[in-house]
Amino acid sequence: GAGVSQTPSNKVTEKGKYVELRCDPISGHTALYWYRQSLGQGPEFLIYFQGTGAADDSGLPNDRFFAVRPEGSVSTLKIQRTERGDSAVYLCASSADPASRGYTFGSGTRLTVV
Amino acid sequence: DAKTTQPPSMDCAEGRAANLPCNHSTISGNEYVYWYRQIHSQGPQYIIHGLKNNETNEMASLIITEDRKSSTLILPHATLRDTAVYYCIVRQGGSEKLVFGKGTKLTVNP
């Protein structure tokens, strides 16, 4: 596709449940990023993939959060035992060359934990 | 990464130039200045970036002071569609991480 696609666009889940959020990057983009944005705040870095491997996962808040990118394309962010504080918009971005053109972000998945 | 300081909000009249300031007094020599914007309910959009020299593209111009401690993003002829939150980010060369602040909410008025 032309842009970064994230599904679902909205997700409501109960506290304690497991959720998966999907990101389809722009075809050919080797770098993929996950960010989280709470209301009224700027996006907060979670994890960065170069190809299949997580090159920097320093932003993952705790071990309930995990992300994979098994074939170097689609990525899934997984959250176990969700808590109300996990409610936020989860943004995915991809880039072929961040130094020259920056990232292209998707529209995000709005996660609400009730 | 160096921190940035931006005014929380600004207003601009449609058709006029919008000048958005950013202070980054602790910037180091290998850190780039990036600007992104975020329109309501969308992901951030890359605008422009620079290291030392002023830069211009189809969206905006970036003016960086000689001491690199501040910069200004210029939208030459603002339209209503430019209403958004504008983020100024300092990114270390070789780092893949962008550290966003709260940005400046720009409102373009008719």
Contacts between the chains, C-beta under 8 A, distances in Angstrom:
chain1	res1	chain2	res2	distance
A	4	B	43	7.4
A	31	B	96	6.8
A	33	B	96	7.2
A	35	B	100	7.9
A	40	B	102	7.5
A	41	B	102	6.6
A	42	B	85	8.0
A	42	B	87	5.9
A	42	B	100	3.1
A	42	B	101	5.5
A	42	B	102	5.6
A	42	B	103	5.9
A	43	B	44	6.4
A	43	B	98	7.7
A	43	B	100	4.9
A	44	B	100	7.2
A	45	B	97	4.9
A	45	B	98	6.7
A	45	B	99	6.9
A	48	B	96	4.7
A	48	B	97	6.8
A	50	B	96	7.8
A	55	B	96	6.8
A	56	B	96	6.2
A	56	B	97	6.5
A	58	B	97	7.9
A	59	B	97	7.5
A	91	B	43	5.2
A	91	B	44	7.5
A	93	B	43	7.1
A	93	B	44	7.9
A	98	B	96	6.5
A	99	B	93	8.0
A	101	B	46	6.5
A	102	B	34	6.4
A	102	B	36	7.2
A	102	B	46	3.3
A	102	B	49	6.5
A	103	B	44	7.9
A	103	B	46	6.3
A	103	B	98	7.4
A	104	B	46	7.2
A	105	B	42	7.9
A	105	B	43	3.0
A	105	B	44	5.0
A	105	B	45	7.1
A	106	B	43	5.3
A	107	B	41	7.2
A	107	B	42	5.6
A	107	B	43	5.3
A	108	B	43	5.7
